Amino acid sequence: MQAQPNRKQLTHERIVEVAARAIRRAGFQGVGVADIMKEAGLTHGGFYAHFASRDALLCEALEKAGSDSAARVAKAAAERQARGASAFRALVENYLSDSHLGATESGCPVAALVSEMPRQSRAVGNAAIQRVRALIKTVQRSLAPAAAAGEAAAIASQLVGALQLARALGNNPEGKALLAATRRQLISQYDRTSSH
């Protein structure tokens, strides 16, 4: 039997949850400790009871954002698979969905933050690398066993790039059309297991 989290653990989790949304919404540089603590309903002074540094918070927030996004993608993909889609088609349709286009704050942290990742501290950069690797592994798991080496990384790049470009165009018909075109192209090129 697992022990119930204590008050400090619950507070810590709340801070990380707020920060996970904030980094996807405003980027790494747009996340200030005071703002995170205020949004979590806490005082700025309590921050160091939970984290050694801002970077420590960013690392945990990035991990939380990644695990939350992965869980959301897995759930939606499972629902599509239950309706007959292949694992790959389900992943692509979910990742490049209109709902993900408008969900920066709760969506994939790689798509939200990739352009900023190389400019972070070593600790945050290493956490970012883990998120990129996790996305590539998710794509790899969705591919047919005969997939060529490197396909997962190429597809992950297309997923992230398409989502970023669509978000730059806006959550509007133009952005949605870009996602739809990329979905069609990826499914036609790589979905070897589903019946169309």
C-alpha positions as a Markdown table, in Angstrom:
| # | Residue | x | y | z |
|---|---|---|---|---|
| 1 | Met | 0.0 | 0.0 | 0.0 |
| 2 | Gln | 1.3 | 3.4 | -1.1 |
| 3 | Ala | 1.6 | 6.1 | 1.5 |
| 4 | Gln | -0.5 | 9.2 | 1.0 |
| 5 | Pro | 1.6 | 12.2 | 0.0 |
| 6 | Asn | 2.2 | 14.7 | 2.7 |
| 7 | Arg | 1.5 | 18.4 | 2.5 |
| 8 | Lys | 5.0 | 19.3 | 1.4 |
| 9 | Gln | 4.8 | 16.7 | -1.4 |
| 10 | Leu | 1.4 | 18.0 | -2.6 |
| 11 | Thr | 2.7 | 21.6 | -2.6 |
| 12 | His | 5.8 | 20.5 | -4.5 |
| 13 | Glu | 3.7 | 18.7 | -7.1 |
| 14 | Arg | 1.4 | 21.8 | -7.4 |
| 15 | Ile | 4.4 | 24.0 | -8.1 |
| 16 | Val | 5.8 | 21.6 | -10.7 |
| 17 | Glu | 2.4 | 21.3 | -12.4 |
| 18 | Val | 2.1 | 25.1 | -12.6 |
| 19 | Ala | 5.6 | 25.4 | -14.0 |
| 20 | Ala | 5.0 | 22.6 | -16.5 |
| 21 | Arg | 2.1 | 24.6 | -18.0 |
| 22 | Ala | 4.0 | 27.9 | -17.8 |
| 23 | Ile | 7.1 | 26.7 | -19.7 |
| 24 | Arg | 4.9 | 25.5 | -22.6 |
| 25 | Arg | 2.9 | 28.7 | -22.5 |
| 26 | Ala | 5.7 | 31.2 | -22.1 |
| 27 | Gly | 9.0 | 29.4 | -22.8 |
| 28 | Phe | 11.9 | 28.9 | -20.5 |
| 29 | Gln | 12.8 | 32.6 | -20.3 |
| 30 | Gly | 9.2 | 33.5 | -19.6 |
| 31 | Val | 9.1 | 31.5 | -16.4 |
| 32 | Gly | 9.9 | 33.4 | -13.3 |
| 33 | Val | 10.0 | 31.9 | -9.8 |
| 34 | Ala | 7.8 | 34.6 | -8.3 |
| 35 | Asp | 5.2 | 34.2 | -11.0 |
| 36 | Ile | 5.1 | 30.4 | -10.6 |
| 37 | Met | 4.8 | 30.6 | -6.9 |
| 38 | Lys | 2.0 | 33.2 | -7.2 |
| 39 | Glu | 0.1 | 31.1 | -9.7 |
| 40 | Ala | 0.5 | 28.1 | -7.4 |
| 41 | Gly | -1.0 | 30.2 | -4.6 |
| 42 | Leu | 2.2 | 30.3 | -2.6 |
| 43 | Thr | 4.7 | 32.9 | -1.5 |
| 44 | His | 8.0 | 33.5 | -3.3 |
| 45 | Gly | 9.9 | 32.8 | -0.1 |
| 46 | Gly | 8.8 | 29.2 | 0.0 |
| 47 | Phe | 10.4 | 28.3 | -3.3 |
| 48 | Tyr | 13.7 | 27.1 | -1.8 |
| 49 | Ala | 12.0 | 24.8 | 0.6 |
| 50 | His | 11.2 | 22.8 | -2.5 |
| 51 | Phe | 13.9 | 23.4 | -5.1 |
| 52 | Ala | 17.7 | 24.1 | -5.0 |
| 53 | Ser | 17.4 | 26.5 | -8.0 |
| 54 | Arg | 15.3 | 27.7 | -10.8 |
| 55 | Asp | 17.0 | 25.2 | -13.1 |
| 56 | Ala | 16.0 | 22.3 | -10.7 |
| 57 | Leu | 12.4 | 23.5 | -11.1 |
| 58 | Leu | 12.7 | 23.7 | -14.9 |
| 59 | Cys | 14.1 | 20.2 | -15.1 |
| 60 | Glu | 11.2 | 18.8 | -13.0 |
| 61 | Ala | 8.7 | 20.9 | -15.0 |
| 62 | Leu | 10.0 | 19.6 | -18.3 |
| 63 | Glu | 9.8 | 16.0 | -17.1 |
| 64 | Lys | 6.2 | 16.6 | -15.8 |
| 65 | Ala | 5.2 | 18.3 | -19.1 |
| 66 | Gly | 6.6 | 15.3 | -21.0 |
| 67 | Ser | 5.0 | 12.6 | -18.9 |
| 68 | Asp | 1.6 | 14.5 | -19.0 |
| 69 | Ser | 1.8 | 15.0 | -22.7 |
| 70 | Ala | 2.8 | 11.4 | -23.3 |
| 71 | Ala | -0.1 | 10.1 | -21.2 |
| 72 | Arg | -2.5 | 12.3 | -23.1 |
| 73 | Val | -1.1 | 11.1 | -26.5 |
| 74 | Ala | -1.2 | 7.5 | -25.4 |
| 75 | Lys | -4.8 | 7.7 | -24.3 |
| 76 | Ala | -6.0 | 9.4 | -27.4 |
| 77 | Ala | -4.0 | 7.0 | -29.6 |
| 78 | Ala | -5.5 | 4.0 | -27.8 |
| 79 | Glu | -9.0 | 5.4 | -28.5 |
| 80 | Arg | -8.2 | 5.7 | -32.2 |
| 81 | Gln | -6.6 | 2.2 | -32.3 |
| 82 | Ala | -9.8 | 0.8 | -30.7 |
| 83 | Arg | -11.6 | 2.2 | -33.7 |
| 84 | Gly | -9.3 | 0.4 | -36.1 |
| 85 | Ala | -6.4 | 2.8 | -36.7 |
| 86 | Ser | -2.8 | 1.5 | -36.7 |
| 87 | Ala | -0.6 | 2.6 | -33.9 |
| 88 | Phe | 1.3 | 4.9 | -36.3 |
| 89 | Arg | -1.9 | 6.5 | -37.8 |
| 90 | Ala | -3.3 | 7.0 | -34.3 |
| 91 | Leu | -0.1 | 8.7 | -33.2 |
| 92 | Val | 0.1 | 11.0 | -36.2 |
| 93 | Glu | -3.6 | 11.9 | -36.1 |
| 94 | Asn | -3.4 | 12.7 | -32.5 |
| 95 | Tyr | -0.2 | 14.7 | -32.5 |
| 96 | Leu | -1.2 | 16.7 | -35.6 |
| 97 | Ser | -4.7 | 17.2 | -34.4 |
| 98 | Asp | -6.6 | 20.5 | -34.4 |
| 99 | Ser | -6.9 | 20.2 | -30.6 |
| 100 | His | -3.1 | 19.9 | -30.2 |
| 101 | Leu | -2.7 | 23.0 | -32.4 |
| 102 | Gly | -4.5 | 25.0 | -29.8 |
| 103 | Ala | -3.1 | 23.3 | -26.7 |
| 104 | Thr | 0.3 | 24.8 | -26.3 |
| 105 | Glu | 0.0 | 24.9 | -22.5 |
| 106 | Ser | -0.9 | 21.2 | -22.2 |
| 107 | Gly | 0.7 | 19.8 | -25.4 |
| 108 | Cys | 4.1 | 18.4 | -26.3 |
| 109 | Pro | 6.9 | 20.2 | -24.6 |
| 110 | Val | 9.3 | 19.4 | -27.4 |
| 111 | Ala | 7.1 | 21.3 | -29.9 |
| 112 | Ala | 6.6 | 24.2 | -27.5 |
| 113 | Leu | 10.3 | 24.5 | -26.5 |
| 114 | Val | 12.6 | 23.0 | -29.0 |
| 115 | Ser | 14.0 | 26.2 | -30.4 |
| 116 | Glu | 15.0 | 27.3 | -26.8 |
| 117 | Met | 16.4 | 23.9 | -25.6 |
| 118 | Pro | 20.0 | 24.4 | -26.9 |
| 119 | Arg | 20.4 | 27.7 | -25.0 |
| 120 | Gln | 19.6 | 26.3 | -21.6 |
| 121 | Ser | 21.9 | 25.4 | -18.8 |
| 122 | Arg | 23.5 | 22.0 | -18.9 |
| 123 | Ala | 21.0 | 20.5 | -16.5 |
| 124 | Val | 17.9 | 21.8 | -18.3 |
| 125 | Gly | 19.5 | 20.9 | -21.6 |
| 126 | Asn | 20.0 | 17.3 | -20.5 |
| 127 | Ala | 16.4 | 17.2 | -19.4 |
| 128 | Ala | 15.4 | 18.5 | -22.8 |
| 129 | Ile | 17.4 | 15.9 | -24.5 |
| 130 | Gln | 15.5 | 13.2 | -22.6 |
| 131 | Arg | 12.2 | 14.7 | -23.8 |
| 132 | Val | 13.4 | 14.6 | -27.5 |
| 133 | Arg | 14.6 | 11.0 | -27.1 |
| 134 | Ala | 11.3 | 10.0 | -25.5 |
| 135 | Leu | 9.4 | 11.5 | -28.4 |
| 136 | Ile | 11.5 | 9.6 | -30.9 |
| 137 | Lys | 11.0 | 6.3 | -28.9 |
| 138 | Thr | 7.2 | 6.9 | -28.9 |
| 139 | Val | 7.3 | 7.2 | -32.7 |
| 140 | Gln | 9.6 | 4.2 | -33.0 |
| 141 | Arg | 7.1 | 2.1 | -31.0 |
| 142 | Ser | 4.3 | 3.1 | -33.4 |
| 143 | Leu | 6.2 | 2.0 | -36.5 |
| 144 | Ala | 6.0 | -1.4 | -38.2 |
| 145 | Pro | 8.9 | -3.7 | -37.1 |
| 146 | Ala | 10.5 | -3.4 | -40.5 |
| 147 | Ala | 10.9 | 0.4 | -40.3 |
| 148 | Ala | 14.3 | 1.6 | -41.5 |
| 149 | Ala | 16.8 | 2.9 | -39.0 |
| 150 | Gly | 16.4 | 6.6 | -38.6 |
| 151 | Glu | 12.8 | 6.8 | -39.7 |
| 152 | Ala | 11.5 | 7.5 | -36.2 |
| 153 | Ala | 13.8 | 10.5 | -35.8 |
| 154 | Ala | 12.8 | 11.8 | -39.2 |
| 155 | Ile | 9.1 | 11.4 | -38.5 |
| 156 | Ala | 9.4 | 13.0 | -35.0 |
| 157 | Ser | 11.2 | 16.0 | -36.7 |
| 158 | Gln | 8.3 | 16.3 | -39.1 |
| 159 | Leu | 5.7 | 16.1 | -36.4 |
| 160 | Val | 7.3 | 18.8 | -34.3 |
| 161 | Gly | 8.1 | 21.0 | -37.2 |
| 162 | Ala | 4.6 | 20.8 | -38.6 |
| 163 | Leu | 3.1 | 21.6 | -35.3 |
| 164 | Gln | 5.4 | 24.6 | -34.8 |
| 165 | Leu | 4.7 | 25.9 | -38.3 |
| 166 | Ala | 0.9 | 25.5 | -37.9 |
| 167 | Arg | 1.1 | 27.3 | -34.5 |
| 168 | Ala | 3.0 | 30.1 | -36.2 |
| 169 | Leu | 0.3 | 30.4 | -38.8 |
| 170 | Gly | -2.4 | 30.3 | -36.1 |
| 171 | Asn | -5.2 | 28.2 | -34.8 |
| 172 | Asn | -7.2 | 29.0 | -38.0 |
| 173 | Pro | -8.0 | 27.4 | -41.4 |
| 174 | Glu | -4.4 | 27.9 | -42.7 |
| 175 | Gly | -2.7 | 26.3 | -39.6 |
| 176 | Lys | -5.2 | 23.4 | -39.7 |
| 177 | Ala | -4.7 | 22.9 | -43.4 |
| 178 | Leu | -0.9 | 22.6 | -42.8 |
| 179 | Leu | -1.5 | 19.9 | -40.2 |
| 180 | Ala | -4.0 | 18.0 | -42.4 |
| 181 | Ala | -1.5 | 18.0 | -45.3 |
| 182 | Thr | 1.3 | 16.7 | -43.1 |
| 183 | Arg | -1.0 | 14.0 | -41.6 |
| 184 | Arg | -1.9 | 12.8 | -45.1 |
| 185 | Gln | 1.7 | 12.8 | -46.2 |
| 186 | Leu | 3.1 | 11.0 | -43.2 |
| 187 | Ile | 0.3 | 8.3 | -43.2 |
| 188 | Ser | 0.7 | 7.7 | -46.9 |
| 189 | Gln | 4.5 | 7.4 | -46.6 |
| 190 | Tyr | 4.9 | 5.5 | -43.4 |
| 191 | Asp | 1.7 | 3.7 | -42.4 |
| 192 | Arg | 2.4 | 0.2 | -43.6 |
| 193 | Thr | 0.1 | -1.7 | -41.2 |
| 194 | Ser | -3.3 | -0.2 | -41.4 |
| 195 | Ser | -6.0 | -0.8 | -43.9 |
| 196 | His | -7.0 | 2.4 | -45.6 |
